[in-house]
Amino acid sequence: MSTQNCTHSIAITGSGGSGAITVGNMLLQQAAKNSLYGFMRRSVGPQIRGGESAALLRLSDQPVFCPDDRFDLLIAFDWRNADRFALEIPLDSQSLIITDPASGEIPEVIQQSGAKIIEVPLKKMASAVSGGRINMVAVGLLTALLKMPAEVATDIISSTLVKKGEEAIKSSLDCFETGFNYELPGKLPCPQLMAAEPGIRWNISGNEAAGLGALQGGVRFVAAYPITPATEVLEWLSPRIEKIGGTLLQAEDELASINMAIGASFGGTVSMTSTSGPGLSLMSEGIGLAVASEIPLIVVNVTRGGPSTGIPTKSEQSDLNIALNGLHGDAPHLVLAPQNITDCIDTTRWAVQLAEALQTPAIVLTDQFQGQSRCITPVPESPDLAMARKVAQPEKDKVFERYAITESGISPMAIPGTADCSYTADGLEHKPSGQPSSIATDHHDQLDKRQRKLDLFEFGEKWADIHGDGQLAIITWGSSTAAVLEAAQRLKFTGQTVKVISIRLLAPAQVDSLEKELIGVNRLLVVEQSHSRQFYHYLRAHYTLPDKVNVFAEPGPLAITPGTITHAVQLLKGELS
């Protein structure tokens, strides 16, 4: 490994229904129970049922939020459609492949890696057990190979399968024992991961984390239409929001969901919807309505590969343009991006707080990589739940003007039904009272006011995360951050220093703050996961950058890894020397 952390990267593959993802989830749970850390992303095709699937894990003694450059181990239940995800599992001559001799011919692209291949009769071992399944044999085999305690694994199997009944549990445990006791040829070495700091760990996905952050921020109404890869936001929230007095409604489509959320927010309830790129397109007019009527609103957008239907089950950062600029007219709003899976909690909570304070929509940009991946993390802090909307109250003995022109740009907001505070809230331009108006001065005043409240607001230090220092800086955002930070750590071990700037608040642009951080930087590397360099063009549009700027822009679906970033930096260092 290139870092000082001890890590193992493991891929489990098979056709749909083989249980590869279940194996990955169980290994991740074992890591958590053993006070280790881990990260798992899943690779599946866009089909409804069947097809290929892969669980891609990285286990470590330190927190990890991105895949490594290569995999140590691939265990394949079969090779059906394996060519579809082969590029996502980079192997080399130091890698090991465990496969069943009855699983079919190994694809040439896999064989060309030079990895060592060991045949294990997984199907035969499973068939020897009544009701046996190959994936439970694999759990036993991997548990032994990774030198993790069997009792932890058997407890996880029993609790996971409790709803399937005693027979399913017994057969699964028998399969586990068969795999655990299997003698791999040559007693292959696999260093044991030891917990650096024993303690309780959380196992959480980015979609679950975004839902938690929304509840912590005060969201009590959610309306949304299911869409890959954002559906788990709703699935996680549904039973939980009701326990704290909230409501979740599955709408008939994205148009209905955005308008339901706007209506609930107008009525005084902190509200949210979640979607992905195609849904965000449908919601754009509704979000513009919330801008014009100054109604707080949260939209969690879990980006997938586009355009159109694109690659629904794979990740990309290509919804940046529509999130920033996809509303018609001059429509200032908030756009925020979490740095990693656990930061989905803090950033979504902050987005709720900002939207409520500034009376405007906030789009939270995550992606499939963050949303559907899982990580093991220390238990985060749990602030008290925000329980009520914090709004400006109308002044007594004054005529209430909902859209009053104020120095801060933030106007008094009343809950419907408040005495002497009725007003019109719609998408038409208006006077300070809310009465529709097409007069130029009213339009100019309201445009200025809506922009001013974002420009003058003090966002503090959370606008970005800054790490390290140096004349060479890497600037990035969202899910690309984890790979960039690990690359910077690797470079530091070799005596090379870089400054990493990861922007969390994308809109409004924090011009003064970023330009301050770029003082002394003479070379900039922009890292993003898009084909058209959307982030780079956003930076060029809003900020003054150093003269020497290089761009590392790779579209999905392959994840950006630390090694690709270190290579790009080393090329730049060579140019500078």
Secondary structure in CASP SS format (residue, H / E / C, confidence):
PFRMAT SS
TARGET T0000
AUTHOR 0000-0000-0000
METHOD secondary structure of the structure
MODEL  1
M C 1.00
S C 1.00
T C 1.00
Q C 1.00
N C 1.00
C C 1.00
T E 1.00
H E 1.00
S E 1.00
I E 1.00
A E 1.00
I E 1.00
T E 1.00
G E 1.00
S E 1.00
G C 1.00
G C 1.00
S C 1.00
G C 1.00
A H 1.00
I H 1.00
T H 1.00
V H 1.00
G H 1.00
N H 1.00
M H 1.00
L H 1.00
L H 1.00
Q H 1.00
Q H 1.00
A H 1.00
A H 1.00
K H 1.00
N C 1.00
S C 1.00
L C 1.00
Y E 1.00
G E 1.00
F E 1.00
M E 1.00
R E 1.00
R E 1.00
S E 1.00
V E 1.00
G C 1.00
P C 1.00
Q C 1.00
I C 1.00
R C 1.00
G C 1.00
G C 1.00
E E 1.00
S E 1.00
A E 1.00
A E 1.00
L E 1.00
L E 1.00
R E 1.00
L E 1.00
S E 1.00
D C 1.00
Q C 1.00
P C 1.00
V C 1.00
F C 1.00
C C 1.00
P C 1.00
D C 1.00
D C 1.00
R C 1.00
F C 1.00
D C 1.00
L E 1.00
L E 1.00
I E 1.00
A E 1.00
F C 1.00
D C 1.00
W C 1.00
R C 1.00
N C 1.00
A H 1.00
D H 1.00
R H 1.00
F C 1.00
A H 1.00
L H 1.00
E H 1.00
I C 1.00
P C 1.00
L C 1.00
D C 1.00
S C 1.00
Q C 1.00
S C 1.00
L E 1.00
I E 1.00
I E 1.00
T E 1.00
D C 1.00
P C 1.00
A C 1.00
S C 1.00
G C 1.00
E C 1.00
I C 1.00
P C 1.00
E H 1.00
V H 1.00
I H 1.00
Q H 1.00
Q C 1.00
S C 1.00
G C 1.00
A C 1.00
K E 1.00
I E 1.00
I E 1.00
E E 1.00
V C 1.00
P C 1.00
L H 1.00
K H 1.00
K H 1.00
M H 1.00
A H 1.00
S H 1.00
A C 1.00
V C 1.00
S C 1.00
G C 1.00
G C 1.00
R C 1.00
I H 1.00
N H 1.00
M H 1.00
V H 1.00
A H 1.00
V H 1.00
G H 1.00
L H 1.00
L H 1.00
T H 1.00
A H 1.00
L H 1.00
L C 1.00
K C 1.00
M C 1.00
P C 1.00
A H 1.00
E H 1.00
V H 1.00
A H 1.00
T H 1.00
D H 1.00
I H 1.00
I H 1.00
S H 1.00
S H 1.00
T H 1.00
L C 1.00
V H 1.00
K H 1.00
K H 1.00
G C 1.00
E H 1.00
E H 1.00
A H 1.00
I H 1.00
K H 1.00
S H 1.00
S H 1.00
L H 1.00
D H 1.00
C H 1.00
F H 1.00
E H 1.00
T H 1.00
G H 1.00
F H 1.00
N C 1.00
Y C 1.00
E C 1.00
L C 1.00
P C 1.00
G C 1.00
K C 1.00
L C 1.00
P C 1.00
C C 1.00
P C 1.00
Q C 1.00
L C 1.00
M C 1.00
A C 1.00
A C 1.00
E C 1.00
P C 1.00
G C 1.00
I C 1.00
R E 1.00
W E 1.00
N E 1.00
I E 1.00
S E 1.00
G H 1.00
N H 1.00
E H 1.00
A H 1.00
A H 1.00
G H 1.00
L H 1.00
G H 1.00
A H 1.00
L H 1.00
Q H 1.00
G H 1.00
G C 1.00
V C 1.00
R C 1.00
F E 1.00
V E 1.00
A E 1.00
A E 1.00
Y C 1.00
P C 1.00
I C 1.00
T C 1.00
P C 1.00
A C 1.00
T H 1.00
E H 1.00
V H 1.00
L H 1.00
E H 1.00
W H 1.00
L H 1.00
S H 1.00
P H 1.00
R H 1.00
I H 1.00
E H 1.00
K H 1.00
I H 1.00
G C 1.00
G C 1.00
T E 1.00
L E 1.00
L E 1.00
Q E 1.00
A C 1.00
E C 1.00
D C 1.00
E H 1.00
L H 1.00
A H 1.00
S H 1.00
I H 1.00
N H 1.00
M H 1.00
A H 1.00
I H 1.00
G H 1.00
A H 1.00
S H 1.00
F H 1.00
G C 1.00
G C 1.00
T C 1.00
V C 1.00
S E 1.00
M E 1.00
T E 1.00
S E 1.00
T E 1.00
S C 1.00
G H 1.00
P H 1.00
G H 1.00
L H 1.00
S H 1.00
L H 1.00
M H 1.00
S H 1.00
E H 1.00
G H 1.00
I H 1.00
G H 1.00
L H 1.00
A H 1.00
V H 1.00
A H 1.00
S H 1.00
E C 1.00
I C 1.00
P C 1.00
L E 1.00
I E 1.00
V E 1.00
V E 1.00
N E 1.00
V E 1.00
T E 1.00
R C 1.00
G E 1.00
G C 1.00
P C 1.00
S C 1.00
T C 1.00
G C 1.00
I E 1.00
P C 1.00
T C 1.00
K C 1.00
S C 1.00
E C 1.00
Q C 1.00
S C 1.00
D C 1.00
L H 1.00
N H 1.00
I H 1.00
A H 1.00
L H 1.00
N H 1.00
G C 1.00
L C 1.00
H C 1.00
G C 1.00
D C 1.00
A C 1.00
P C 1.00
H C 1.00
L E 1.00
V E 1.00
L E 1.00
A C 1.00
P C 1.00
Q C 1.00
N C 1.00
I C 1.00
T C 1.00
D H 1.00
C H 1.00
I H 1.00
D H 1.00
T H 1.00
T H 1.00
R H 1.00
W H 1.00
A H 1.00
V H 1.00
Q H 1.00
L H 1.00
A H 1.00
E H 1.00
A H 1.00
L H 1.00
Q C 1.00
T C 1.00
P E 1.00
A E 1.00
I E 1.00
V E 1.00
L E 1.00
T E 1.00
D E 1.00
Q H 1.00
F H 1.00
Q H 1.00
G H 1.00
Q H 1.00
S C 1.00
R E 1.00
C E 1.00
I E 1.00
T E 1.00
P E 1.00
V C 1.00
P C 1.00
E C 1.00
S C 1.00
P C 1.00
D C 1.00
L C 1.00
A C 1.00
M C 1.00
A C 1.00
R C 1.00
K C 1.00
V C 1.00
A C 1.00
Q C 1.00
P C 1.00
E C 1.00
K C 1.00
D C 1.00
K C 1.00
V C 1.00
F C 1.00
E C 1.00
R C 1.00
Y C 1.00
A C 1.00
I C 1.00
T C 1.00
E C 1.00
S C 1.00
G C 1.00
I C 1.00
S C 1.00
P C 1.00
M C 1.00
A C 1.00
I C 1.00
P C 1.00
G C 1.00
T C 1.00
A C 1.00
D C 1.00
C C 1.00
S C 1.00
Y C 1.00
T C 1.00
A C 1.00
D C 1.00
G C 1.00
L C 1.00
E C 1.00
H E 1.00
K C 1.00
P C 1.00
S C 1.00
G C 1.00
Q C 1.00
P E 1.00
S C 1.00
S C 1.00
I C 1.00
A H 1.00
T H 1.00
D H 1.00
H H 1.00
H H 1.00
D H 1.00
Q H 1.00
L H 1.00
D H 1.00
K H 1.00
R H 1.00
Q H 1.00
R H 1.00
K H 1.00
L H 1.00
D H 1.00
L H 1.00
F C 1.00
E C 1.00
F C 1.00
G H 1.00
E H 1.00
K H 1.00
W H 1.00
A E 1.00
D E 1.00
I E 1.00
H E 1.00
G C 1.00
D C 1.00
G C 1.00
Q C 1.00
L E 1.00
A E 1.00
I E 1.00
I E 1.00
T E 1.00
W E 1.00
G C 1.00
S C 1.00
S H 1.00
T H 1.00
A H 1.00
A H 1.00
V H 1.00
L H 1.00
E H 1.00
A H 1.00
A H 1.00
Q H 1.00
R H 1.00
L H 1.00
K H 1.00
F H 1.00
T C 1.00
G C 1.00
Q C 1.00
T C 1.00
V C 1.00
K E 1.00
V E 1.00
I E 1.00
S E 1.00
I E 1.00
R C 1.00
L E 1.00
L E 1.00
A E 1.00
P C 1.00
A C 1.00
Q C 1.00
V H 1.00
D H 1.00
S H 1.00
L H 1.00
E H 1.00
K H 1.00
E H 1.00
L C 1.00
I C 1.00
G C 1.00
V C 1.00
N C 1.00
R E 1.00
L E 1.00
L E 1.00
V E 1.00
V E 1.00
E E 1.00
Q C 1.00
S C 1.00
H C 1.00
S C 1.00
R C 1.00
Q H 1.00
F H 1.00
Y H 1.00
H H 1.00
Y H 1.00
L H 1.00
R H 1.00
A H 1.00
H H 1.00
Y C 1.00
T C 1.00
L C 1.00
P C 1.00
D C 1.00
K E 1.00
V E 1.00
N E 1.00
V E 1.00
F E 1.00
A E 1.00
E C 1.00
P C 1.00
G C 1.00
P C 1.00
L C 1.00
A C 1.00
I C 1.00
T C 1.00
P H 1.00
G H 1.00
T H 1.00
I H 1.00
T H 1.00
H H 1.00
A H 1.00
V H 1.00
Q H 1.00
L H 1.00
L H 1.00
K H 1.00
G H 1.00
E H 1.00
L H 1.00
S C 1.00
END
